């Protein structure tokens, strides 16, 4: 539908398939951006089981909330790279293709993003 509505933007000198793929990619990225980070973080595996009972549940929710806030504070590039690598389990190459950046940029974003997360979460231990 988007391609049909914006057909006047299509350059007939160029192939149509890459144009359609670019539109689909942007729509998919828009959907991903609209999702809340909390829904992604909740699907992450927990390395150690949370303590049972209401206190354990509250502690886990607080930890997820802190991680969600720390992720939200990251710049868009590092945040997307971290989510795609650690949550979606994509390779560096796939992340680079999805974000349309060089693989070295993905590695830099991951390194800097992890460092900023570590700093943001220091002093407040996870269970």
C-alpha positions in Angstrom: 0.0 0.0 0.0 2.8 2.4 0.9 4.5 1.8 -2.5 1.2 2.5 -4.3 0.6 5.7 -2.4 4.1 7.0 -3.0 4.6 5.7 -6.5 5.4 9.2 -7.8 8.6 8.9 -5.8 9.7 5.8 -7.7 12.5 6.4 -10.3 11.7 4.4 -13.4 15.3 4.4 -14.3 16.1 2.1 -11.3 14.9 -1.4 -10.5 11.7 -1.7 -8.6 12.7 -4.6 -6.2 15.3 -2.6 -4.2 12.8 0.2 -3.8 10.1 -2.1 -2.5 12.6 -3.8 -0.1 13.7 -0.4 1.3 10.0 0.5 1.9 9.4 -2.9 3.7 12.6 -2.5 5.7 11.6 1.0 6.9 8.1 -0.2 7.8 9.6 -3.1 9.8 12.0 -0.8 11.6 9.1 1.5 12.5 7.2 -1.5 14.0 10.3 -2.5 16.0 10.7 1.0 17.3 7.1 1.2 18.5 7.5 -1.9 20.6 8.5 -1.1 24.2 11.9 -2.3 25.4 10.2 -3.9 28.3 8.5 -6.5 26.2 11.8 -7.4 24.7 13.6 -7.5 28.0 10.9 -9.7 29.5 11.7 -12.5 27.0 15.4 -12.5 27.9 16.5 -15.7 29.7 17.4 -15.2 33.3 20.8 -16.8 34.2 19.8 -17.6 37.8 16.3 -18.3 38.9 14.6 -15.4 40.7 13.8 -15.9 44.4 10.3 -17.3 44.9 7.5 -15.3 46.4 6.4 -11.7 46.1 9.7 -10.3 47.1 11.5 -12.2 44.3 8.9 -11.1 41.8 9.2 -7.5 42.8 13.0 -7.7 42.7 12.9 -9.2 39.2 10.5 -6.5 38.0 12.8 -3.8 39.4 15.8 -5.2 37.7 14.0 -5.4 34.4 12.8 -1.9 34.8 16.3 -0.6 35.5 17.6 -2.5 32.5 14.8 -1.0 30.4 15.6 2.5 31.5 19.3 2.0 30.8 18.6 0.7 27.3 16.2 3.6 26.6 19.0 6.0 27.6 21.4 4.6 24.9 21.6 6.3 21.5 19.6 4.6 18.8 22.5 2.8 17.1 24.0 1.1 20.1 20.5 0.3 21.5 19.4 -1.4 18.3 22.8 -3.3 18.0 22.5 -4.6 21.5 18.9 -5.7 21.1 19.6 -7.4 17.8 22.7 -9.1 19.1 21.8 -10.1 22.6 18.0 -10.5 22.4 17.4 -11.4 18.7 20.7 -13.3 18.6 21.7 -11.9 15.2 25.3 -12.0 13.9 27.4 -8.9 13.4 27.0 -9.3 9.6 23.2 -9.6 9.8 23.0 -6.6 12.1 25.2 -4.6 9.7 22.9 -5.5 6.9 19.7 -4.8 8.8 20.9 -1.4 10.0 22.7 -0.6 6.8 26.0 0.3 8.5 29.5 -1.3 8.2 30.3 -4.2 10.4 32.9 -2.2 12.3 30.2 0.3 13.3 28.2 -2.6 14.7 31.2 -3.7 16.8 31.8 -0.2 18.0 28.1 0.3 18.9 28.1 -3.0 20.8 31.3 -2.1 22.7 30.2 1.4 23.6 26.6 0.3 24.4 27.7 -2.5 26.7 30.1 -0.1 28.5 27.3 2.5 29.0 24.9 -0.2 30.3 27.6 -1.5 32.7 28.1 2.1 34.0 24.4 2.7 34.3 23.8 -0.5 36.2 26.8 -0.3 38.5 26.1 0.0 42.2 22.7 -1.7 41.8 23.4 -5.5 41.7 21.2 -7.9 39.8 20.0 -11.0 41.6 
